[in-house]
């Protein structure tokens, strides 16, 4: 009987000893999964910071808060990077469109300049830019050009003294040079086409 009593007492002591052990502290992972438990622990640990500084649950709760903040900061940074990338792409598209518009404007201006230049040598009229072959000065001493193409005012040569008329080679040369230029332009146009 004595042994039975000792056995019962020993088992009761073991049960009491097992019940009196504190449960293990809550881990960081458990705090991260349960935000309410984390908040309650942080409130309890904030009440007396000097005493709770080294309590395992408070240390784990602070670590969980730091990890959660790091995860949220990483998400904010990624979202900021995505937003920045979208803005950079939009700016790049705007700059490319502006560059394309400038390129087209320069190309259009070049074409207009080329057409204006080639328009001076009109194939249909046989004259340079529709200007009559000789500009006749009006009463004021200036020529009346038909178009806004550059024109040269040729003053009439004074009559040489004597009855014989002398031909000046300079008055024939420009027409010959102009004809050569026209022929060269026609030849280039045929080659390009």
C-alpha positions as CSV (number, residue, x, y, z in Angstrom):
1,X,0.0,0.0,0.0
2,X,2.8,2.3,0.8
3,X,4.2,1.9,-2.7
4,X,0.8,2.7,-4.1
5,X,0.6,5.9,-2.1
6,X,4.1,6.9,-3.2
7,X,3.3,6.2,-6.8
8,X,0.1,8.3,-6.6
9,X,2.0,11.1,-4.9
10,X,4.8,11.0,-7.4
11,X,2.4,11.0,-10.4
12,X,0.5,14.0,-8.9
13,X,3.8,15.8,-8.4
14,X,4.8,15.1,-12.0
15,X,1.4,16.4,-13.3
16,X,1.8,19.5,-11.3
17,X,5.3,20.0,-12.5
18,X,4.3,19.6,-16.1
19,X,1.4,22.0,-15.7
20,X,3.5,24.6,-14.0
21,X,5.9,24.9,-16.9
22,X,5.4,28.0,-19.0
23,X,4.3,27.5,-22.6
24,X,7.1,28.2,-25.1
25,X,7.2,31.8,-26.3
26,X,5.4,32.8,-29.4
27,X,7.6,32.7,-32.5
28,X,8.2,35.4,-35.0
29,X,6.4,33.4,-37.7
30,X,3.3,33.0,-35.5
31,X,3.3,36.8,-34.9
32,X,3.5,37.5,-38.6
33,X,0.6,35.2,-39.3
34,X,-1.6,36.6,-36.5
35,X,-1.6,40.5,-36.6
36,X,-4.0,40.7,-33.6
37,X,-1.8,38.7,-31.4
38,X,1.2,40.8,-32.5
39,X,-0.7,44.0,-31.7
40,X,-1.7,42.8,-28.3
41,X,1.8,41.7,-27.4
42,X,3.3,45.0,-28.6
43,X,0.8,46.9,-26.4
44,X,1.7,44.7,-23.4
45,X,5.5,45.1,-24.1
46,X,5.2,48.9,-24.6
47,X,3.7,49.4,-21.1
48,X,6.9,48.7,-19.3
49,X,9.8,48.8,-21.8
50,X,12.6,48.5,-19.4
51,X,11.3,45.3,-17.9
52,X,10.1,43.8,-21.2
53,X,13.3,44.6,-23.1
54,X,14.7,41.1,-22.8
55,X,11.4,39.0,-22.6
56,X,11.5,36.5,-25.5
57,X,7.9,37.3,-26.7
58,X,8.6,41.0,-26.8
59,X,11.8,40.5,-28.7
60,X,10.0,38.2,-31.2
61,X,7.2,40.7,-31.5
62,X,9.6,43.5,-32.3
63,X,11.4,41.3,-34.8
64,X,8.0,40.4,-36.5
65,X,7.2,44.1,-36.7
66,X,10.5,44.9,-38.3
67,X,10.1,42.0,-40.8
68,X,6.5,43.1,-41.7
69,X,7.8,46.7,-42.3
70,X,10.6,45.4,-44.5
71,X,8.1,43.4,-46.6
72,X,5.8,46.4,-46.9
73,X,8.8,48.7,-47.8
74,X,9.9,46.2,-50.5
75,X,6.3,46.2,-51.9
76,X,6.2,50.0,-51.9
77,X,9.6,50.2,-53.6
78,X,8.6,47.7,-56.3
79,X,5.4,49.7,-56.9
80,X,7.4,52.9,-57.1
81,X,9.8,51.3,-59.6
82,X,6.9,50.1,-61.7
83,X,5.4,53.6,-61.7
84,X,8.7,55.2,-62.5
85,X,9.2,52.7,-65.4
86,X,5.8,53.6,-66.8
87,X,6.6,57.3,-66.5
88,X,10.0,56.8,-68.2
89,X,8.4,54.8,-71.1
90,X,5.8,57.6,-71.5
91,X,8.5,60.2,-71.6
92,X,10.5,58.1,-74.0
93,X,7.5,57.7,-76.3
94,X,6.9,61.5,-76.1
95,X,10.5,62.3,-77.0
96,X,10.5,59.8,-79.9
97,X,7.3,61.3,-81.2
98,X,8.8,64.8,-81.0
99,X,12.0,63.6,-82.7
100,X,9.9,62.0,-85.4
101,X,7.9,65.2,-85.9
102,X,11.1,67.2,-86.1
103,X,12.6,64.7,-88.6
104,X,9.4,64.9,-90.8
105,X,9.4,68.7,-90.6
106,X,13.0,68.9,-91.7
107,X,12.3,66.3,-94.5
108,X,9.3,68.3,-95.7
109,X,11.3,71.6,-95.6
110,X,14.1,69.9,-97.6
111,X,11.5,68.7,-100.2
112,X,10.0,72.1,-100.4
113,X,13.5,73.7,-100.9
114,X,14.3,71.1,-103.5
115,X,11.0,71.6,-105.3
116,X,11.5,75.4,-105.2
117,X,15.0,75.0,-106.6
118,X,13.8,72.7,-109.3
119,X,10.8,74.9,-110.0
120,X,13.1,77.7,-111.1
121,X,14.0,75.5,-114.1
122,X,10.5,74.8,-115.3
123,X,10.5,72.3,-118.1
124,X,7.2,73.4,-119.6
125,X,7.9,77.1,-120.1
126,X,11.4,76.8,-121.3
127,X,12.4,79.8,-119.2
128,X,13.8,80.0,-115.7
129,X,10.9,80.0,-113.2
130,X,8.4,81.7,-115.5
131,X,10.5,84.9,-115.8
132,X,10.5,86.3,-119.3
133,X,13.9,85.9,-121.0
134,X,14.7,89.6,-120.8
135,X,13.5,92.0,-118.1
136,X,12.3,95.2,-119.6
137,X,12.9,98.2,-117.3
138,X,9.9,100.4,-116.6
139,X,10.0,104.1,-116.6
140,X,11.5,104.3,-113.1
141,X,14.6,102.3,-114.2
142,X,13.6,99.0,-112.4
143,X,12.5,95.8,-114.0
144,X,9.0,94.3,-113.7
145,X,9.6,90.7,-112.8
146,X,6.6,88.3,-113.4
147,X,7.4,86.0,-110.5
148,X,9.3,86.3,-107.2
149,X,12.2,84.4,-108.6
150,X,15.5,86.3,-108.5
151,X,15.9,88.5,-111.6
152,X,18.8,90.3,-113.1
153,X,18.3,93.8,-114.4
154,X,20.4,94.2,-117.5
155,X,21.1,97.7,-118.4
156,X,21.2,98.4,-122.2
157,X,24.7,98.7,-123.6
158,X,25.5,102.1,-124.9
159,X,25.7,102.3,-128.6
160,X,29.3,102.2,-129.8
161,X,30.4,105.2,-131.6
162,X,30.2,104.6,-135.3
163,X,27.6,103.0,-137.5
164,X,28.8,99.4,-137.1
165,X,27.2,97.3,-134.4
166,X,29.5,95.2,-132.2
167,X,28.3,92.0,-130.6
168,X,29.4,91.5,-127.0
169,X,30.4,87.9,-126.1
170,X,29.2,88.4,-122.5
171,X,25.6,88.9,-123.6
172,X,25.6,85.5,-125.3
173,X,27.4,83.5,-122.6
174,X,24.7,83.6,-119.9
175,X,22.1,82.1,-122.2
176,X,24.6,79.3,-123.2
177,X,25.4,78.7,-119.5
178,X,21.7,78.7,-118.6
179,X,21.0,76.2,-121.4
180,X,23.8,73.9,-120.1
181,X,22.4,74.1,-116.6
182,X,18.9,73.1,-117.8
183,X,20.3,70.2,-119.8
184,X,22.3,69.0,-116.7
185,X,19.2,69.2,-114.5
186,X,17.1,67.3,-117.0
187,X,19.7,64.7,-117.2
188,X,19.9,64.3,-113.4
189,X,16.1,64.1,-113.1
190,X,16.0,61.3,-115.7
191,X,18.7,59.4,-113.8
192,X,16.9,59.8,-110.5
193,X,13.6,58.7,-112.0
